[in-house]
Amino acid sequence: MLLMSLFLLCSVPAASACLQCDRRIRLLHEDYILSAPTVDNQIEMKKIRDYAYVTYKDTSRQRKGVIDPTTLYRARTEYQSEFNVFLKTPRTGSVTFEAIQIMEKGRKILEKHLNTFIHDGICPNKCGLLRRRVMDCFSCRYKIYICPSPSGQQDCGEYPVQAEEGGQVVLNCFLPWHRLLIERPEYHYSWAPGVPRTEKLNESDFKPLVVTKDSSVVLNQLHVDEQGTYRCSLQDRNRTVLYRVTFLLTVAPLPDQTHRPIITLPPLPHGDDYSLFEPTEGLLSSVIATVTALSLVASVGLTVVLRMMVNQRRATEEP
């Protein structure tokens, strides 16, 4: 009865579904059909494959009808592994019944991966606007899938940041779903000076800071006057804001340094004008007298030595 009901539905035209959008799977099925022992078996297996494609399409339709390249790769890899095990297993039943089993195995694998993708992966953005590239399971062509924010807003909240004067802070507004955007956007940083949340800010209060492909900026050697409201906006080439987050930066000033008391020396014994190295009149007279006496003694001594040397030379020259 299973084969009879299956063949009654084989007249439904075949449709390309997610798993069969992969060329490797299609070739795998073609080789499997051609390996049938008779032409009649090949015809029956082709009908079974075509019907399996219809079930794959229905499975996809019940789950948004799209798939991303990563999920398709996982489903295809697992199905290929199961198919290789199936080909190495000795045949125990009819060719058509085994074909039904392996085709149904592919549908279950596709269903498992689509459930995970639709539940966790198709729109991972909890805020902001995501435009991503997915494959249409009915046309086997890629298209743009739009994931709006659940709240309908691109604003993703405020985050307080605290730092000390002279320190460093890193502002990073990256989220993993940014990698899924169809084009690489730009991060626009701007800021409004002043103590955060002290007054209501308008768009004109924000000054451009930097536009970068990177998601983070580093602020070094912070000053107190650099505190304020910093904003990061993720924009596409048309300047459409896809995501925005606000950082409330507060810079704490450094504590006052403790000054050591200045030690005052006691006054000198001979008044403020006294110096150990300042000469006096009596000291100068003594020095002059001493130098004069030493000079006279040295002159006399030198004269005596020279006279003795001359007399000694004369005595040696006489016969």
Secondary structure, DSSP 8 states (H G I E B T S, - for coil): -HHHHHHHTTTS-----TGGGSHHHHHHHHHHHHTSSSHHHHHHHHHHHHHHHHHHHHHHHTTTTEE-HHHHHHHHHHHHHHHHHHHHS---S-HHHHHHHHHHHHHHHHHHHHHHIIIIIS---SSS-EEEEEEETTT--EEEEEE--TTS-SEEEEEEEEEETT--EEEE---GGGGGBSS--EEEEEEEESSTTSS---GGG-EEEEEESSSEEEE-S--GGG-EEEEEEEE-TT--EEEEEEEEEEEE----------------TT-TT--TT---HHHHHHHHHHHHHHHHHHHHHHHHHHHHHHHHHHHHH--
